[in-house]
Amino acid sequence: MKTIAIGSFFVLFAIATGMVASPAFADHATASVSVPQGTSVPGCEETMECYIPFEVTIDAGGEVTWSNDDSAAHTVTGGSAAEGPSGVFDSSLFMAGTTYTFKFEEVGTYPYFCMVHPWMEGIVTVQEAGAEEEEEMTEEDMHMDDKVTMEGAASATGMMSDGTKVSVWASEPMAGEMMEITIEFEASEHVNHDIMVTQNGETVLDDMGAHHHEGVGVHTTAPLGSSDPVDIKITFQGYGVDEKTGPIGEEVQFSNVVPEFGTIAMVILGVAIISIVAFTSKSRVIPRL
């Protein structure tokens, strides 16, 4: 692990090889389900593995494809063994080694079963397009205040190894008061990270799994024990909603964060790639020995 520290009067550039990662987003246009070997014999219903996966989620207008990977013939029939076919979709009997695809136009929950082997059951959930991203926004709100405060120059600015600039705005630390910390991952979406803030060795904020839809979020500490500077550690956990990309595990640390009196900013690379790293500070540096 390599540590690079930079103050307000100079800029250090560290250059090495590395690939720039791009955000990845969930795709709910299609889903695949397997009818595994041995489902023609009861038992798979105990672990809900007669269709794998047992439940899939797609957007309205999306398609689900079932593949018969068993040696016996099966059906994929909307409805249930208890209530009978729903009439929404039915593959009829399809043989081993073949597939069946159905396009779901309407939002809803669609249980289905096998007419030949009625213990076999599965579920298709159809949602509005973009519903998951709306849900992530709700989750993000749990990690943000009602507004994002980004007035004036950042208290400290750094750059991750993939070229993403990370900026921090911090309110003045005051004994008995909560401290507001705004983080921006420039030009990024669906950013996942952990943040830990300590003051004199005591943890005043430990937020795991924060998600910022547009790359900007506000975090608030517990009431501080003093007006001393704080240390901020941000651990990057990837871009994306389902599949995560980017330099996951990379840590960016900001030490002695006091907007009125200056900051020292430093980056700790948790991965084996390094690119240009630059930090700025609002005013004079207070070194920590």
N, C-alpha and C positions, 0 to 999 in steps of 0.2 A: 504494500500500500504506500502510495507516494503523497506527501503533503506539500502544498505550495501556498505560501503566505505573501500577501501584497498589502502595502499601506497606501496612504493617500498621496504620497509624493513620488511614487514610481509605479510602473506597470511591468509585469513579468509575463513573457510569452513562452509557453511550453508547447513545442510542436512535435507530434508523432503521428503514426498512421492510425486510421480508424474509419469506420463506415458510419454514415449518418443514417439513423433509423427513422422511419416514417410511422406516424400513428396508424393503427389498424382498428377497424370498427366492425361490430357484429353484423353478420349478414343473415337475415331471416326470410330470404326469398325462397329458399329451398330447405328441405330436411330429408334425411335418409334413415330408414328403419330396417333392421335385419330380422328375419325370422330364422333364429338359430337352429342348429342341429339338435334333434331330440325333443322338440316341442310337441311332437305328436303323441308323447307320453306324458301323463299328468306329473306335476312336480315343479315345472317352471313358474307356475302361478304363485308359489310360495315366496319366491324372490323377485317377482314381477319382471321376469326375464323371458317371457314368451315372445314378446316383441322387444327388441333392443335398439334404442332406449324405450322404456315403457311410455314416456311422455315426451313429445316434441312441441316446440313453439315456433310458429311462423307468422309472417305478416299476411294480412288479407291480400288475396291474389297470388299467394305463394303455393308451391307444390310440395307434396310429400311423395317420396318413392320408397316402396317396400320391395326388398329383395328376398326371395325364398332361398335361404341357404341351408334348408333342411333337405332330407331325402324324400319327404312326403309332401303331398299337395296340401295347400291351405287356402283360406280366403281371408280377405280384409273387408269386413262388413260393418258399416256404421250401425251403432246401437249396442245392445248387450244381450247376453244369453238369457237374462231374466226377463227382459222386456221385448226382446225380438229385434229384428232389423228396423232401423230408422228410415231407410229409404234414401238417405243422403248420398251414400256412396257404397259400392260393392264391387269387389274385384272379380267375383265369381271364383271358380276353382282355378288357381294358377299353380303350375307345376314347379318342381325343383329346378333351380337354376334360372328362373324367369323373374321378371319384375312387374310391379303395378304402380302407376302414378296417378294421383288425383290432385286437382287444383281446387283450393278452398277460397271461395270468394267472400264469404260472410264471416264476420267476427263471432266467436263463440267457442264452446268446448265440445269436442266431438269424441265420445267414447266409441270404441269399435272392438270387434271380437272375431273369432274364426268360427264359421258355421259348422265346420267338420270337427273341430276340437274346441268346444265352448269354454274350456277353462283358460283359453288364450285371450287376453284382453290388453288393450292399449288406449292411449288418449292423445288426441291432437288438439292443441290450444291455438286458436287463431286470434291475433291481436291487430289493432290498428297499426299501420306503418309508423315507425318512429316512437311507439309507445315505450320501448325500453329506454330510449334516450331521455324521455320525459321523466321516467322513473329515476334515472341517474341524476337529473337536475334536482329532484326532491331529496335524494341522498346527499347531494352536494350542499343543499341548504342547511343540513345538519352540521356542516363544518364551516359555515359562513355566517357573518352578521347580515343585517338587513341591507347594508350598503358597503361598497368597497371604497376605502379611502386611499387615494394615490396622489395626494397633493405634494407639489414640490419635487425636488430631487430625491432619489432613493437613498435610504440610509446606507445601503451597501449593494453592490451589484457584482455578480459572478457569471461564469459561463461553464456549462457542463461540457463534457467531452464530445457530445454530438453537435455542438454549436449553439445550443439553446441558452439564451441569456436568462439568468435568474436574478430578480431584483427583490429587495426587502424594504418596506417602509415600516418604521416602528414608532410608536408613540413614546412619550417620555415616561420612564419607569418612576413610579412614586410609591412609597411605602403604603400598604393597605389598599392600593388601587390595582385594578386589572390593567394589563398592558395589551394594546391592540397591535397585531403584526399582520401586515398585508404582504402576500407573496404573489409575484407575477412570473410565470414562465412565458416569455415573449413569443408571440405568434404560434402558440400551441393550443391544442384542444384535448379534452379528456385526459387530463394529467392526474396521475395517482402518486401520492407521496405520503410519507410519515413526517411529522415535525415534533421535535423535542426542544423545549426551552428550559434552561436552568439558570438559577441565580445563586451565586455563592455555593454551588454544588447541590442546591435543592431544586428538584424538578417542579416547575410551575405550569408546564403544559406538556402533555404527552398524547398527541393525536395520531392514531394509527389508521391508515387506510383512507386518508382524505382524498376526495375526488373533486376536481375543478373542471367544469364543463368547458369553460373558455380560457382555462389556464390561469385564472386569477381568483384568489380566495383570501378571506380574512379569518384570522385565528385570534382568540382571546385567552390570555393566561388566567390563572387563579390570582387572587389578590397577592401582591408581592410583599415580601417580608421587609424590603428596604428599597432605597432609591438607587442601589448599585446597578452597574451594567448587567446585561443578561447575555448568555451564549445561546445561539440558535443553531440547531442541526437539522438539516432537511435530507431525508433519505428518499431518493427517487425510486418509484415503484412501477414505472412504465406508462406509456401512452396507450389509450384504448379502453374499451368497456369489458369485453370478454377476453380476447387475446391481448396480452400486453407486449409492447415492443420498447426499444430504446435501451439505454445503459442502466438497466435495472440494478439496484444495489449501490449506485453511486451516491456518495454523501457530499453535501455542500455545508460547510460550517462557517458561521459568522460569530466572531468573538468580540466581547466588550461593546455590545451594541447599546450606545447612548447617543441619540441623534444630536444633542447639543454639544457633546464633547468628543465626537468622532468614533470611528469604528476601525477594527481590523477585520478583514474578510479573508477567509482561506478556504480552499477546496481540498477534499480528500477523495481521491479516485478509488472507487471500490471495484473497478473493472480494469482490464488490461489495456485499454485504449485511452490515449490522451490527445487532445487537440488544443487549440489556442485557449488559454485561460487568462482572463483579465478581470481585475476588480477595481472599484473606485470607492472612495470614502467621502462623506460629506464635509468633514473638517479634520482637525488634527488627530493623530493616532495616539491611542493609549496602549502601549505594549503590555502584554501579560507575560510575566516570566514564570 
